[in-house]
Amino acid sequence: MFTGIITAKGEVAAVAPIGGGQDMRLVIATPEGWLEGAAIGASIACSGCCLTVITREADRFTVEVSAETLGKTTLGAWRPGAAINLERALRMGDELGGHVVSGHVDGVGEVVSATPENGSLRLTVRLPAALARFVAPKGSVTIEGVSLTVNAVEGTAFGVNLIPHTAQVTTLGGLAAGDRVNIEIDMLARYVARLREFEVGEHSA
């Protein structure tokens, strides 16, 4: 589990196809000291996608990504030099500063616009129709692993505002119209919608 509070920006150091070219092995470079205490098998959220460490050095770690994950996230388009958001897994007793994030990306959204607004940056993101119903004003959403509060919803698009700190310490400050981003909907919204489906089914039976 994660909180959506990014603690470092990493960089894709190497990309190699595996599994007959269907899967991918990634080497991720990190800031010095950031991996201290991380064990083989540890979970790290990479731009919102929970991945398992299979090897590590002082300033880099290796993960493997399945075809299923590549098909549902932006990871298949990653190339050496790409900047990514990093978060270590939540530990018991850690401060929950964002919201509860699983690291299981629900789908890919598209940035419609990135516009300065007063002192912040306003991002508008369009979602696949199947995900749009889970996003509500003042609810939580995760974009590229970053926990954010939804400010407005219009159709399948929603808007968030980034304070300068968030824009600077994550990759979100560099987004532009047309960029694809990993989206994880609020876990609570997912379960409420599922319960609602059963309630509707019971009443119509």
CORWODA-V414608 format. One record per residue. N is the residue number from 0. RES is the residue in one letter. SS is DSSP state (a for helix, b for strand, c for the rest). OMEGA is omega in whole degrees, -180 to 180 (* if undefined). Layout:
n=<N	N>
res=<RES	RES>
ss=<SS	SS>
omega=<OMEGA	OMEGA>
This chain:
n=<0	1	2	3	4	5	6	7	8	9	10	11	12	13	14	15	16	17	18	19	20	21	22	23	24	25	26	27	28	29	30	31	32	33	34	35	36	37	38	39	40	41	42	43	44	45	46	47	48	49	50	51	52	53	54	55	56	57	58	59	60	61	62	63	64	65	66	67	68	69	70	71	72	73	74	75	76	77	78	79	80	81	82	83	84	85	86	87	88	89	90	91	92	93	94	95	96	97	98	99	100	101	102	103	104	105	106	107	108	109	110	111	112	113	114	115	116	117	118	119	120	121	122	123	124	125	126	127	128	129	130	131	132	133	134	135	136	137	138	139	140	141	142	143	144	145	146	147	148	149	150	151	152	153	154	155	156	157	158	159	160	161	162	163	164	165	166	167	168	169	170	171	172	173	174	175	176	177	178	179	180	181	182	183	184	185	186	187	188	189	190	191	192	193	194	195	196	197	198	199	200	201	202	203	204>
res=<M	F	T	G	I	I	T	A	K	G	E	V	A	A	V	A	P	I	G	G	G	Q	D	M	R	L	V	I	A	T	P	E	G	W	L	E	G	A	A	I	G	A	S	I	A	C	S	G	C	C	L	T	V	I	T	R	E	A	D	R	F	T	V	E	V	S	A	E	T	L	G	K	T	T	L	G	A	W	R	P	G	A	A	I	N	L	E	R	A	L	R	M	G	D	E	L	G	G	H	V	V	S	G	H	V	D	G	V	G	E	V	V	S	A	T	P	E	N	G	S	L	R	L	T	V	R	L	P	A	A	L	A	R	F	V	A	P	K	G	S	V	T	I	E	G	V	S	L	T	V	N	A	V	E	G	T	A	F	G	V	N	L	I	P	H	T	A	Q	V	T	T	L	G	G	L	A	A	G	D	R	V	N	I	E	I	D	M	L	A	R	Y	V	A	R	L	R	E	F	E	V	G	E	H	S	A>
ss=<c	b	c	c	c	c	c	b	b	b	b	b	b	b	b	b	b	b	c	c	c	c	b	b	b	b	b	b	b	c	c	c	c	c	c	c	c	c	c	c	c	c	b	b	b	b	c	c	b	b	b	b	c	c	b	b	c	c	c	b	b	b	b	b	b	c	a	a	a	a	a	a	c	c	a	a	a	c	c	c	c	c	b	b	b	b	b	b	c	c	c	c	c	c	c	c	c	c	c	c	b	c	c	c	c	c	b	b	b	b	b	b	b	b	b	b	b	c	c	b	b	b	b	b	b	b	c	c	a	a	a	a	c	c	c	c	c	c	c	b	b	b	b	c	c	b	b	b	b	c	c	b	b	b	c	c	b	b	b	b	b	b	c	a	a	a	a	a	a	c	a	a	a	a	c	c	c	c	c	b	b	b	b	b	b	c	a	a	a	a	a	a	a	a	a	a	a	a	a	a	a	a	a	a	c>
omega=<-177	180	-175	175	-175	-179	177	168	177	-180	176	-178	-179	178	179	176	175	178	-179	179	-179	-180	-175	172	-178	170	-177	177	-177	173	-180	177	-175	-178	-177	179	-180	-178	171	-176	179	177	176	177	-179	-174	174	-177	-180	-179	-176	179	178	170	176	170	-176	-174	178	177	-177	176	174	-174	-178	177	178	179	180	-177	-175	-179	177	-172	-180	180	-179	178	178	-179	-180	178	-180	177	-178	173	174	-179	179	176	177	180	178	177	178	-173	-179	170	-177	-176	-177	-174	177	-176	-178	-179	-178	175	179	178	177	180	174	-169	174	-180	-173	-179	-176	176	-179	176	171	-175	177	-178	167	-176	-178	-179	-172	-176	-180	-174	-176	177	-179	173	-180	175	178	177	-179	178	-177	177	-177	176	180	180	-178	177	177	-176	179	180	176	-179	174	176	178	172	-177	-180	-179	179	-176	-173	175	179	-173	180	-179	-179	178	180	-180	179	178	-175	176	-178	168	179	180	-178	180	179	-180	-177	176	180	180	177	180	178	179	179	179	180	179	-178	-177	-178	*>
